[in-house]
Amino acid sequence: MTSPLLPLPIDAFRDANGLAVFSSVDEAVAVLAPDEPVQCLYPERLQANARAFLDGFPGRVLYAVKSNPDRRVLQYLYRAGVRHFDVASLPEIELVRGLFPHARLSFMHPVKSRRAIAAAYRYGVKDFAVDSDGEILKIIEETNAARRVNLFVRLALPKGEAALNLSEKFGATPEEAVTLLRQARRLSAKLGLCFHVGSQCLSPEAYKEAIKLAREVIDQAGVKVDILDVGGGFPVAYPGQTPPPVDTFLAAIRATAEAHGFAGVELWCEPGRAIGATAGSILVKVEMRRGDRLYINDGTYGSLFDAGALGWRYPVRLIRARGPASETLRPFSFYGPTCDCIDVMKGPFYLPEDVQEGDWIEVANLGAYGFAMRTAFNGFYSDTTVAILPEDAASARARRSSAKTIRLHDRLAARAGRQATK
Ligand SMILES: Cc1ncc(COP(=O)(O)O)c(C=O)c1O
């Protein structure tokens, strides 16, 4: 694990969250020459993605904390105007409540432990998702707050075009949802219906179909619903996956909700991937090349879980400290640092044909479900994060000199850490 930094005399060159700031990833390589993976956060992209939802969605926007719970990410989002968070566990609740005492937290995981429900309520959480009568019972017993909590019945959806189908695991069938809505209506302050079309959902049609199904289920239940929560699932462009822009999804949701009698109903959404993914990349180092295999210092047990387990490809870019690289690209596979045989990312990832040991690669679009899924398996875990804030040349020069100081400082901190453990 990386040693924590001592306070620096050059705070001006860290961002408000304490992250070292560089004007580009290339600059971070030139200054840090990192031996461990570095998470590169692009705050401007993060905030622009959040604002696209805050400005374009016809209702409330909840950030799905699970997609990237880094506190610096949460702080940037808060500054962009996000005030409502979809939380899935007690540690997520404690994290967000600790940072933002007045934020609204909604516990949208349909299966929660009794302890988590009771603690969440003490933290001021009133919104709870359910997909069974057993879960309703748990919530009412643990909060002792019938008619003071807001219950959201989670509806399962038919398999659509999403890359990850969450309805295989969660959600009530339409018949079950009718019964649950009637039950929940008696026990809720506000009653919600929620669904998730699946993560990385490539077509707006999925939201339209889900909203129509929600209407049918509500009509059949014959109850008043106060909130329709269309969940997350908004997609991102990865190599080989080119969805329509997010606006198209938001327009489809607005039009379908209006057309199906949801005009007087509050709309919510819970984006994770579409807010974080393009705002983060991981900088990895090539430790060994064997033909078209690149052995790198991050992998399936680190930020590249989806590249390994799901075979997803990500945009890649070579960064060489000295000298130019070939302009001819060829396909490579990545091999991660652990001893495990599933720590392989087939790709293909297209890089200059002369890529070699000691080069760095920036792997993009990992700001959601990349940083968040790192483990310390085999002792490989890097917690180094930097902010990438392109700025004018003068301030870049100033930042460069400050970054050198940071590097020197980090070395001193590491040395101090080593001496302390002797
Ligand atoms: C309940 C819930 N809401 C929101 C999300 C975020 O989904 P996405 O990152 O696809 O937008 C998830 C993802 O698993 C989820 O389970």
The ligand as an ORCA input file, in Angstrom:
! r2SCAN-3c Opt
* xyz 0 1
  C     -30.003     -0.430     -7.484
  C     -28.976      0.080     -8.448
  N     -29.057      1.369     -8.821
  C     -28.154      1.917     -9.660
  C     -27.106      1.165    -10.159
  C     -26.125      1.830    -11.074
  O     -26.234      1.310    -12.354
  P     -25.348      1.844    -13.533
  O     -23.955      1.956    -13.058
  O     -25.526      0.826    -14.608
  O     -25.885      3.183    -13.931
  C     -26.997     -0.200     -9.815
  C     -25.913     -1.027    -10.352
  O     -25.722     -2.166    -10.024
  C     -27.960     -0.755     -8.938
  O     -27.889     -2.029     -8.552
*
